[in-house]
Amino acid sequence: MDKQNVRYMMYLRKSRADAESGSVEEVLSRHYDILQRFAAEKLGGAVKEDMIFREIVSGETIDDRPEMKKLLRRISSEDITGVLAVDPQRLSRGDLSDCGTVIRSFRYTGTLVITPQKTFDLQDKFDRKLFEMELMRGNDYLEYVREIMHRGRIASVNQGNHIASSAPFGYRKVRDGKTHTLSPGSDAGIVRLIFELWTKEKLSISAIADRLNELHISPPKAEMWCSQSIRSILRNPVYTGKIRWNYRRSVKKFMDGCVISSRPVSPENEWILTDGKHEAIISAEMFSDSLARFGTSPRTKRASAPVNPFAGLIRCSCGSAMVYQKPKNSSPRLHCISQKKCGSRSTLYSAAEKAILDALKAVLPDICAALTKSSRSSDTLADTLRKEITSLHTRQEKLCSLLEQGVYSEELFRKRNTALEARLTALTAALSDEEEKLSPALPEKQSFSLHEALCLFQDKNIPADAKNLLLRSFVKKIVYSCHSDHHDKWHSAPFSLDIYLL
Ligand SMILES: [Zn+2]
């Protein structure tokens, strides 16, 4: 091995799986020692400090892990022989698209994944399969750990602890033994004032916001008080000494090619409301007066299914989004949200859809290739599982013949077979999960010809978000413009579209 050319990196990350074994620093330094010892013995020298990536944040996806992103960038631009990690799961926790990213990056740059147990050369088919299997294993375990953590949090809520990361306005988060609770802070009086202005002086929500702004009282996490912040305080039972959990839950969604999370209000029957350990700021009577003034039940915006397949893709020439609107007793239309300012005219949704589909039909050949290419990588995991299952079946047959030939005792056979059986069950379950993920519900995973894609578009049974996903696999953006001066028939104004393909 030529010492001058050999370049290694090290990636250190604490995973939730080692939740019990110390702080991030402790775990990282333990892993550092293991890997440096390994490097000194097997790779001819320790890894240089500027080649070591320590992930301090515990991000779930690669997008949330800055050091991983840095590492992937460097292996793609520099000549790196291998990356050391204590096990494959450090690189990816098994999210399907992240696994793909990791595997592709290492494979196409010819970078080895080096763990003390095994070195994986992802250009090698067999190593790649093994590596994928390892990442999958990580995922099962993570799901399990997550479930346990979730149960632990619920138990803590039921004990009246405050488990959210920050305290609600008016309270401070304080330690209570091993857990946290709340203590009224300096802003507790403002909370009382808000409730009084609402229930006693009967001010409107916006009038309360104005009053607080006039008094130069600083709001939580913003410059000015707004209706939304007042409303959420007036509806939060935490001020009566309760703990509310699951009110808003983080929901992960795949959008624009990345995982985004939003926090919509959960259905009421999923909320957990328990007596907290903390002191109330508002009496139960005042709180119920407050709710009564809002109406019997708090208004929750109902999440509706997306209706516009072009959502996020079509923009007005002024740069604003084009939104879908279905006026009562008339056909749906698309209009610019800054219509008043930019003066662009709206159009019938059906007319825009037809124009877009017609334009796309005109570029058919290019797109077929692009879609087939992008669909190839996603099937490999399922393929791997299928092959692994076949090979286990073969081994099982061999096991039977060994028993028949008398090579194996019945006891040994049973032992081996039980292990095989367990692995088969796990793999079959993983495969059916995988196949579900690749089912037509996610059209971007499939190889579609444009012709098929456009047929799907006219199918009313395909939900708009699936169509949106499909479009996003080949359309970058669509720019709409319509500045006709004809004021006669507003729905017949001619418009133009510029379609940008990926
Ligand atoms: Zn506009």
Boltz pocket constraint, residues with backbone or C-beta under 6 A from the ligand:
constraints:
  - pocket:
      binder: B
      contacts: [[A, 316], [A, 317], [A, 318], [A, 319], [A, 320], [A, 336], [A, 337], [A, 338], [A, 339], [A, 342], [A, 343], [A, 344]]
      max_distance: 6.0
